[in-house]
Amino acid sequence: MTSALLVPSPTSLPVAGSPERFFVHRVYCVGRNYADHAREMGNDPDREPPFFFAKPADAIFAVDEGVPARHVAPHEVPYPPQTHNLHFEMELVVAIGRGGSDIEPHAALDHVWGYGAGVDLTRRDLQDTAKSLRRPWDLSKGFDFSAPCTPLVPASGGGHPASARIWLNVDDEPKQMGDLADQIWAVPDIVAALSRSVTLLPGDVIFTGTPAGVGALVPGNVVTGGIDGIGELSFRVV
Ligand code: MN
């Protein structure tokens, strides 16, 4: 007897300046990590340790490539179903190269393979409903194509950025403008904190939170953004 097991292609991201691919294992995200964004969402930034949520691994994809197998063209992001309030959140993306648990902050950067710039797309209306009903956030954050990303830059070449401009424009209008130095929890703290809850593995990626200025997208909008020294992306909402 033979049987066929249908398995989707594993998710991977391109590596800047290289033919190599980074294979994605899991996608984690930090909830609030810039004081000005915590305040604009009605929260006190001084009281909270970092908290995490997750997206399916295949939520992440390279904007430059699209997802040909699912008919998403390069530089396009489909407007998702079940929302009338799709928000953008530009974020530093950390790619884990070496796994571990209970990682100490002073050793955490040894576990980071590289960095990208990605957008944590959010069905804000579903998230607001989930918050008010004390239900899970999952489907407000984790949906098809909800994590468009740049190619990844290896830390071996680009280092570990502690300070860099992070920005996002919609139709050439500036919406988000911040600096990685304004993160409440820096990358070593985030990696260490997450590794106390799960064993990190190679291929895990972490979205590290967004600065203030989040807002809604509608079909036809052109989003541009990025992080200086790491990368830029551009896509149209279709
Ligand atoms: Mn976010």
Residues whose N, C-alpha, C, O or C-beta is under 5 A from the ligand:
A	BS01	MN	V30 G31 E89 D120 G209 T210
